[in-house]
Amino acid sequence: MLQTTRSYGGMVTAPHHLAAEAGLEVLRDGGNAVEAMIAAASTIAVVYPHMNGLGGDGFWLIGRRGGPVTGIRACGGAAALASRDWYGAQGLQAIPSRGPLAALTVAGTVDGWNLAQRLSGERFGGRLPLARLMESAIAHARDGVAVTGTLAANSAANLPELADVPGFAQTYLENGQPKEIGSRLIQPRVADVLNHLVAAGLDDFYRGDLARSLAKELEAVGSPLRLGDLEAHHAAEVAPLSVDVAGHRVLNMPPPTQGLASLLLLALYGPRRAEAAETFDFVHRLVECTKAAFVVRDAQVTDPAYMARPATDFLTPESLTDLGKDISLERASPWPRPSQPGDTVWLGAADKDGLCVSFIQSVYWEFGSGVVLPQSGITWQNRGTSFSLDPSHTNALEPGRLPFHTIQPAMAQLSDGRLMAYGTMGGEGQPQTQAMVFARHVLHGVDLQAAVTAPRWLLGRTWGQATTNLKIEQNLGAAVIGRLRDAGHDVEIVDAFSEMMGHAGAVVSHPDGLLEGASDPRSDGKVAAR
């Protein structure tokens, strides 16, 4: 059984062990937590390419124990050509989920790395060169990595819809079939791109030779993205949203992410919290708070430039009281509502000086659009499929508009002085799993690793699931599951440690310098510490 990892010198947790090790090696070389995260983020883009990559988006929360927290929004907007009329002229009533027409938003994550490195140097004493931070990612792309079970399984599951998408078969298949577990995945084109970025600078991805090459590739395969879209993109430093939960300050990303839903969920659960975890009351109350939070999310969250009300309006005591007035502590409210799929990676890092990072990046669905650009070898995201071609929709497509994001890293400033960075992948499941980990560890005193390992549930769909009912890992126990059914929940039992429940993790920095970390047994990851 996994135990909470503890150390004093530095820590990185990631859903792939090579990414955690890459970050730890940077800490050993004197880097800070931000620099460690750039190394881990670039590495996991190579070793977990079905979930994230250079063609995706990312978000950061960066904070020092006892100090302020800042966010980085590294998500790209829709192409200038990508209007509702443009898709309608092609006889489409919805944006395709796969293929070149699904590759309609700028990939923002690389500029997020760029901004993070700048902030690292300006505010946190960062001094390591980009060549050092990209070292592991380049080596793994050049020399190859062992195919994981999740990569093999997702290749097989999505083969019917991805086999004919430009570039997918050449990259992820062997003789027309998914690569086997343990076989070597070599990505020499990605290695070349990373080497080029080290020499030219990360900004070259958007405003340099690489940008011009990417734009030609995207246009050639049929994407609406053009050079001007790349040139117009800039990652932004943003203020995180926050709310008080039982005396603790919980932080998350503002729109266009669903970070608001994560905060609402915990803020609603705080005054309604159960006496103990792993009980009917614990599960039922969190599920009902999830439903209430998702009502606000689905009706309100979009590109903040298009929101009628600022997200902070929904976090006031008055708004929370109104939102929670219909939550029943005994009975399940009606469900389902529209759901949001997605596949992602979350990583956390902490250094010996109290600096912590909560980081997430994604290509949206597994393998994103499925398009692998022929020269660069980059798999491009399909985040733009979250847009609607219905002009009255909350997330109606407009050129340049930021898409709705399921991904959002979490952080919490605890009342005893600890700083906690935590998160998960998993679409609809992200706010729910974040709430489970936080509630178990902080509100109910469960050991950190046990809080991540413990049985989980998912209201809604993710990982290609068509149903929107309440999926529960079987090891939660027959007694609790039975009471949930009796209360009116539409329960579906799934295997213990099911990957559909996401890959969660956490790092906690204590005032005395102690670091604690947890990694999810549902992933291929680890906590790397010194």
C-alpha positions in Angstrom: 0.0 0.0 0.0 1.2 3.5 -0.9 2.3 5.7 2.0 2.5 9.5 2.2 5.9 10.6 1.1 7.7 13.0 3.4 10.9 15.0 3.0 12.4 18.4 3.5 14.5 19.1 0.4 11.9 19.3 -2.4 9.1 17.2 -4.0 7.4 16.6 -7.3 4.3 14.5 -7.9 3.1 13.5 -11.3 1.0 10.8 -13.0 4.1 9.5 -14.8 7.2 8.6 -12.8 9.6 10.0 -15.5 8.0 13.4 -15.2 8.3 13.4 -11.4 11.9 12.4 -11.7 12.6 15.1 -14.3 11.3 17.7 -11.8 13.2 16.3 -8.9 16.5 16.4 -10.9 16.0 20.1 -11.4 15.4 20.6 -7.7 18.7 18.7 -7.0 20.4 21.1 -9.4 19.3 24.1 -7.4 16.2 24.9 -9.3 13.0 26.2 -7.6 9.5 24.6 -7.8 8.5 26.6 -10.9 11.6 25.4 -12.8 11.0 21.9 -11.6 7.5 22.1 -12.9 8.6 23.3 -16.4 10.9 20.3 -16.5 8.1 17.9 -15.4 5.5 19.6 -17.7 7.7 19.3 -20.8 8.6 15.7 -19.9 5.0 14.6 -19.3 4.1 16.2 -22.7 6.4 13.5 -24.2 5.7 10.5 -22.0 1.9 10.9 -21.7 1.0 12.2 -25.2 -2.5 10.9 -25.2 -3.4 13.3 -22.4 -1.3 16.4 -23.0 1.4 17.9 -25.2 2.8 20.9 -26.9 -0.4 21.2 -28.9 -2.6 21.7 -25.8 -3.4 24.3 -23.1 -2.3 24.7 -19.5 -3.0 26.5 -16.2 -0.8 27.3 -13.2 -1.2 28.4 -9.6 2.1 29.5 -8.0 2.4 30.5 -4.4 4.9 30.6 -1.5 3.9 29.5 1.9 2.6 32.5 3.8 2.5 34.7 0.7 0.2 35.5 -2.2 -0.8 33.1 -5.0 -0.8 34.0 -8.7 -2.2 32.2 -11.7 -1.1 31.7 -15.3 -3.8 31.3 -17.9 -2.2 29.5 -20.9 -5.1 28.7 -23.1 -5.6 29.8 -26.7 -8.6 31.3 -28.4 -10.5 30.3 -31.4 -9.1 30.9 -34.9 -10.1 34.1 -36.7 -11.6 32.0 -39.4 -13.5 29.8 -37.0 -16.9 31.5 -37.0 -20.3 29.8 -36.8 -20.9 30.9 -40.4 -17.7 29.3 -41.5 -18.7 25.9 -40.0 -22.3 26.3 -41.2 -21.1 26.9 -44.8 -19.6 23.5 -44.7 -22.9 21.9 -43.8 -22.1 21.3 -40.2 -24.5 21.8 -37.3 -21.8 21.1 -34.7 -18.0 21.3 -34.5 -16.5 17.9 -35.3 -14.9 16.3 -32.3 -12.0 14.9 -34.2 -9.9 15.8 -37.2 -8.6 19.1 -38.6 -11.9 21.0 -38.1 -11.6 20.1 -34.4 -8.2 21.8 -34.3 -9.6 25.3 -34.1 -7.9 26.9 -31.0 -4.4 28.0 -30.4 -2.3 25.7 -28.3 -1.3 27.9 -25.2 0.7 25.7 -23.0 4.2 26.5 -24.4 3.7 30.2 -23.7 2.6 29.2 -20.2 6.0 27.6 -19.7 7.5 30.8 -21.1 5.7 33.1 -18.7 6.3 30.8 -15.8 10.1 30.8 -16.4 10.0 34.6 -16.6 8.1 34.9 -13.3 10.5 32.3 -11.8 13.5 34.5 -12.5 11.8 37.8 -11.6 10.2 36.8 -8.3 11.5 33.4 -7.1 15.2 33.4 -7.8 15.1 31.1 -10.8 18.4 30.8 -12.6 18.5 27.6 -14.6 18.6 27.9 -18.4 15.9 26.5 -20.6 18.3 23.9 -22.0 18.5 22.4 -18.5 14.8 22.4 -18.0 14.0 20.7 -21.3 16.8 18.1 -21.0 14.7 15.2 -19.8 11.9 15.9 -22.3 14.3 16.0 -25.2 16.0 12.8 -24.2 12.8 10.9 -23.8 11.4 12.1 -27.1 14.7 11.2 -28.9 15.4 7.9 -27.2 11.9 6.7 -26.7 9.7 5.8 -23.7 7.9 2.6 -22.8 4.2 2.7 -23.8 2.0 2.7 -20.7 -1.2 0.7 -20.2 -3.2 3.9 -20.4 -1.7 4.9 -23.7 -2.2 1.5 -25.2 -5.8 1.2 -23.9 -6.7 4.7 -25.2 -5.1 4.0 -28.5 -7.2 0.9 -28.9 -10.5 2.4 -27.6 -10.3 5.4 -29.9 -8.9 3.7 -33.0 -12.1 3.7 -35.0 -12.5 7.5 -34.9 -8.8 8.3 -35.0 -7.2 5.9 -37.5 -7.9 8.1 -40.5 -7.1 11.4 -38.9 -4.0 13.0 -40.5 -0.8 11.8 -38.8 -2.4 9.7 -36.0 -1.6 6.3 -37.5 2.0 7.2 -38.3 2.7 8.3 -34.8 0.6 6.0 -32.5 0.1 2.8 -34.4 2.4 0.0 -35.6 1.3 -1.9 -38.7 -2.2 -0.4 -38.2 -2.6 -1.5 -34.6 -2.0 0.3 -31.3 1.5 -0.1 -29.9 1.8 -2.8 -27.2 2.4 -2.0 -23.5 6.2 -1.8 -23.0 7.0 -1.2 -26.7 9.1 1.9 -27.4 7.5 5.2 -28.5 10.0 7.4 -30.2 9.1 11.0 -31.1 12.1 12.4 -33.0 10.1 15.3 -34.5 9.0 16.4 -31.1 12.7 16.2 -29.9 13.7 18.4 -32.8 11.0 21.0 -31.9 12.1 21.1 -28.3 15.7 21.5 -29.3 14.7 24.3 -31.6 12.8 26.0 -28.8 15.8 25.8 -26.5 17.9 27.5 -29.2 15.3 30.1 -30.3 13.3 30.6 -27.2 9.8 29.5 -26.3 8.3 32.5 -27.9 9.3 31.1 -31.3 6.4 28.7 -31.0 4.1 31.7 -31.6 6.2 34.5 -33.3 9.2 32.9 -35.0 10.3 30.3 -37.5 8.5 27.5 -35.7 5.3 29.5 -35.7 5.5 30.0 -39.4 6.1 26.3 -39.9 3.3 25.3 -37.6 0.9 27.6 -39.4 1.7 26.1 -42.7 1.2 22.6 -41.3 -2.1 23.4 -39.7 -3.5 25.0 -42.9 -2.2 22.1 -45.0 -4.1 19.5 -42.9 -7.3 21.6 -43.0 -7.4 23.4 -39.7 -8.8 27.0 -39.6 -5.7 28.2 -37.6 -3.3 30.6 -39.2 -0.1 32.4 -38.4 -1.9 35.5 -37.2 -3.7 33.4 -34.6 -0.5 32.1 -33.2 1.1 35.6 -33.2 -1.9 37.1 -31.3 -1.6 34.6 -28.5 -0.1 35.5 -25.1 -0.3 33.6 -21.8 -1.7 35.9 -19.0 -1.0 36.3 -15.4 -4.4 36.2 -13.6 -5.7 36.5 -10.0 -7.1 33.2 -8.7 -10.6 32.9 -7.3 -10.8 32.1 -3.7 -13.3 31.2 -1.0 -13.3 30.4 2.7 -14.0 26.8 3.6 -14.2 26.1 7.3 -11.5 28.7 8.0 -9.2 27.6 5.2 -8.7 29.8 2.0 -9.2 27.6 -1.1 -8.0 28.9 -4.4 -8.7 28.0 -8.0 -8.5 29.4 -11.5 -11.1 31.9 -12.8 -13.1 31.4 -16.0 -12.9 30.1 -18.6 -12.1 27.2 -16.4 -14.6 25.3 -14.2 -12.5 26.4 -11.1 -15.6 28.3 -9.9 -17.5 25.0 -9.7 -14.7 23.5 -7.6 -14.9 26.4 -5.1 -18.6 26.4 -5.0 -18.7 22.7 -4.3 -16.4 23.0 -1.3 -18.0 26.2 0.0 -21.4 24.4 0.0 -20.0 21.3 1.7 -18.2 23.2 4.4 -21.2 24.1 6.5 -22.9 20.8 5.6 -19.9 18.5 6.2 -20.4 15.0 7.5 -19.0 13.9 10.8 -16.7 11.5 9.1 -15.4 10.5 5.7 -16.4 7.2 3.9 -20.0 7.4 5.2 -23.3 7.9 3.4 -23.4 11.5 4.6 -20.0 12.2 3.3 -20.7 10.9 -0.2 -24.3 12.1 -0.5 -23.6 15.7 0.7 -20.6 16.1 -1.7 -22.7 14.7 -4.6 -25.6 17.1 -3.9 -23.2 20.1 -3.5 -21.7 19.0 -6.9 -25.1 19.2 -8.6 -25.7 22.7 -7.2 -22.2 23.9 -8.3 -22.7 22.5 -11.8 -25.9 24.4 -12.3 -24.0 27.6 -11.9 -21.1 26.4 -14.0 -23.2 25.3 -16.9 -25.3 28.5 -16.9 -22.5 31.0 -16.4 -18.9 29.9 -17.0 -17.3 30.9 -20.3 -14.7 33.3 -21.6 -14.8 36.0 -18.9 -15.1 38.7 -21.6 -18.5 37.2 -22.4 -19.8 36.7 -18.9 -22.7 38.9 -17.7 -21.6 38.7 -14.1 -18.1 38.3 -12.7 -17.3 34.9 -11.2 -16.7 36.5 -7.8 -20.5 37.3 -7.6 -21.2 33.6 -7.0 -18.8 33.2 -4.1 -20.4 35.8 -1.8 -22.1 34.5 1.4 -25.4 35.6 0.1 -25.0 33.8 -3.2 -23.8 30.6 -1.4 -26.8 30.7 0.9 -29.2 31.0 -2.0 -27.5 28.3 -4.0 -27.5 25.8 -1.1 -31.1 26.4 0.0 -32.5 23.4 -1.9 -29.8 20.9 -1.0 -31.3 17.9 0.8 -29.2 16.0 3.4 -31.4 12.9 2.9 -32.6 12.7 -0.7 -30.9 12.9 -4.2 -32.0 15.8 -6.4 -32.9 15.1 -10.1 -30.0 14.4 -12.5 -28.5 14.4 -15.2 -27.5 17.7 -16.6 -25.1 18.3 -19.6 -21.7 16.9 -19.0 -18.1 17.8 -20.0 -15.6 15.1 -21.1 -11.9 15.5 -20.9 -8.4 14.0 -20.4 -5.6 15.8 -18.6 -2.6 15.6 -16.4 -2.1 17.4 -13.0 1.3 17.8 -11.4 2.4 19.4 -8.2 5.8 20.7 -6.9 7.2 22.2 -3.7 10.7 23.3 -2.9 12.6 23.7 0.4 11.9 27.4 0.5 8.1 27.0 0.6 7.3 27.7 -3.0 4.5 25.5 -4.4 3.1 24.9 -7.8 -0.2 23.4 -8.9 -0.2 22.8 -12.6 -2.4 21.2 -15.2 -2.3 20.8 -19.0 -4.3 19.0 -21.5 -5.2 18.3 -25.1 -8.9 17.9 -24.0 -10.1 14.5 -25.2 -7.6 11.7 -25.3 -5.3 12.5 -28.2 -7.1 15.8 -28.7 -8.2 16.3 -32.3 -6.1 13.3 -33.2 -4.2 15.5 -35.8 -0.5 15.0 -35.6 1.3 17.6 -37.6 3.6 16.0 -40.2 6.8 18.1 -39.7 6.7 18.9 -36.0 5.0 15.7 -34.8 2.8 17.8 -32.5 -0.6 16.4 -31.6 -3.1 19.3 -31.6 -5.9 19.7 -29.1 -9.6 19.7 -29.7 -10.5 22.1 -26.9 -12.6 24.1 -29.4 -15.2 21.4 -29.5 -16.5 22.8 -26.2 -17.9 25.7 -28.3 -21.5 25.5 -29.6 -22.7 26.7 -33.1 -25.9 27.8 -31.4 -25.6 31.6 -31.0 -27.7 31.5 -27.8 -25.4 28.9 -26.0 -23.4 30.0 -23.0 -20.2 29.0 -25.0 -21.2 30.0 -28.5 -18.3 30.0 -31.0 -16.8 33.4 -31.8 -13.4 34.1 -33.5 -10.8 34.7 -30.8 -13.0 33.6 -28.0 -11.5 31.4 -25.2 -13.2 28.0 -24.9 -14.7 26.6 -21.7 -12.1 24.6 -19.8 -12.7 21.6 -17.6 -9.1 21.8 -16.4 -8.2 23.8 -13.3 -5.4 23.4 -10.7 -6.2 23.9 -7.0 -4.4 25.3 -4.0 -5.3 25.9 -0.4 -3.8 28.2 2.3 -4.7 26.2 5.4 -5.5 27.8 8.8 -2.4 26.2 10.4 0.0 27.8 7.9 0.3 24.8 5.5 0.1 25.4 1.8 -1.5 22.6 -0.2 -1.3 22.1 -4.0 -3.7 19.4 -5.3 -5.6 18.4 -8.4 -6.5 15.7 -10.9 -7.4 15.0 -14.5 -10.8 13.7 -15.5 -13.2 16.2 -17.1 -16.4 16.3 -15.0 -14.6 14.5 -12.2 -12.0 17.2 -11.5 -14.1 19.4 -9.1 -15.4 16.3 -7.5 -12.1 14.6 -6.9 -10.5 17.8 -5.8 -13.3 18.1 -3.2 -12.8 14.5 -2.0 -9.1 14.9 -1.6 -9.4 18.3 0.2 -12.4 17.2 2.4 -10.8 13.9 3.4 -7.4 15.4 4.3 -8.2 18.8 5.6 -11.8 18.6 6.9 -11.8 15.0 8.1 -8.1 14.4 9.1 -7.4 11.6 6.7 -3.7 10.9 5.9 -2.7 12.6 2.6 -1.9 9.5 0.6 -5.0 7.7 2.0 -7.1 10.7 0.9 -5.9 10.2 -2.7 -6.0 6.4 -2.6 -9.5 6.1 -1.1 -12.5 5.0 -3.2 -13.9 7.7 -5.4 -17.1 8.5 -7.4 -18.0 10.5 -10.5 -21.2 12.2 -11.3 -21.4 12.7 -15.0 -19.3 11.4 -17.8 -15.6 11.3 -18.6 -13.1 9.0 -20.3 -15.6 8.3 -23.2 -18.4 7.2 -20.9 -21.9 7.8 -22.4 -23.8 7.7 -19.1 -24.2 10.6 -16.7 -25.2 8.7 -13.6 -23.3 8.3 -10.3 -20.4 5.9 -10.9 -18.8 4.6 -7.7 -15.8 2.4 -7.2 -16.9 -0.9 -5.7 -14.6 -0.7 -2.7 -16.5 2.2 -1.2 -18.6 -0.6 0.4 -22.0 -2.2 -0.1 -23.5 -0.6 2.9 -22.8 3.0 1.8 -23.7 2.2 -1.8 -27.0 0.7 -0.7 -28.0 3.8 1.3 -27.1 6.0 -1.7 -29.5 4.0 -3.8 -32.2 4.1 -1.2 -31.8 7.9 -1.2 -32.6 8.0 -4.9 -29.1 8.1 -6.5 -28.8 6.3 -9.9 -25.7 4.3 -8.9 -23.4 2.4 -11.3 -20.7 0.3 -9.6 -17.3 0.3 -11.4 -14.0 -1.5 -10.6 -11.9 -0.3 -7.7 -9.1 2.1 -8.8 -10.8 2.8 -12.1 -8.9 5.1 -14.4 -12.1 7.0 -15.2 -11.8 8.4 -11.7 -8.8 10.4 -12.7 -5.2 10.7 -11.7 -5.1 12.8 -8.5 -2.2 14.0 -6.4 -1.2 16.5 -3.8 1.8 18.2 -2.1 1.7 20.0 1.2 4.3 22.4 2.5 4.4 22.8 6.3 5.6 25.9 8.2 8.5 24.0 9.7 9.7 22.9 6.2 8.2 19.4 6.1 6.9 18.4 2.7 4.2 15.7 2.2 3.2 14.2 -1.1 0.7 11.8 -2.6 0.4 10.1 -6.0 -2.6 8.2 -7.4 -2.4 4.4 -7.7 -4.7 4.7 -10.6 -1.9 6.3 -12.6 1.7 5.5 -13.7 3.1 8.2 -11.4 5.0 8.7 -8.2 6.1 11.2 -5.7 9.8 12.1 -6.2 11.4 13.7 -3.2 14.8 14.6 -1.8 
